[in-house]
Amino acid sequence: MPVLLLLTFGVIEVGLIMATLASLEGGLKEASRYGITGQSPSDGTRIDKIRAVLDKHTFNLVDMNTANFSVKTYPSFSGVGQPEPYTDVNGNGSYDEGETYSDLNGDGSWSADQGADGAGLGGEVVAYSVTIFWNILTPIVGPMIASDGVLPLSATIVVRNEPNLYEE
């Protein structure tokens, strides 16, 4: 009986994890569909509205207050997730303080991701990402699928904003 119960609860938990991941991906798709239009809501910021759309489509499986949610704008699809270009003076293959770089995101320092925070303007490429940390409840399943009983679940979608009429 204990083995059967553990197996049953393990299957239920894996199902919940899969449902949560599917809701994250679907919610992010819907949030990006709103984001590409460039609309600015009258009650809050555009990012707040995008986050609210994501929250609505995760069916209370995700606590958006603890989720890591980011929206970054890139000049092209090829720049998504790429570091800002730099001159590797010492040839070690990584950026070191003092090496020259191109500050593509305008944050005043070298960044491992050249994306600028924000939902961008018409025609720009935008990456929407969300990560949550699922606490595994089934004791035997936990060590098999997650370290320390916590499984990171994440989803990312990259889109190009529509040329829009809402830009100021």
C-alpha positions, 0 to 999 in steps of 0.5 A: 500500500505505501508503494502504491500511494507513493506511486499514485502521488508521484504521478499526480505531482508529475501531472501538476508539474506538466499542467503548470508548465503548459499553463506557463507557456500558454500564458506567456503566448497570450501575454506576448500577443498583447505585448506585440500590439504596443498598447498602453493601458490607462490603468498602469504600465504596459509591463503590468498589463502583460504580467496580468495577462500571464497571471490570468492564463496560469489558472492560479497554478503560479504565484506571479509574486514569486515568479521571475518575469522578464521582458527584454528588447533586442535589435534583432533575433540574432541578439537574443540571449547574446552578451554585449560585444567586447574586445577580449584583450587578454584572450581568456574568452570572457569579459574582464573589467576594463576591456572595451565593450559596446553598451547595446542595452544602455545600462552603463556596464557590460552585460551578459545579455544585450537585451534592454528591459522593456516591451519595446516599440513597433518592429523590435524583437522582444523576449518574454521569460518566466521562471518559477520554482516548484517545490516537490512534495512527493519524497521519492520523486523529488530526488529523481527529478530535482536537486534539493526538492526544487524544480525550476520551470521556465518558459520563453517566447521571442516575438517581433512587435507589430508596427503600431499606431500606439507609439508616442 
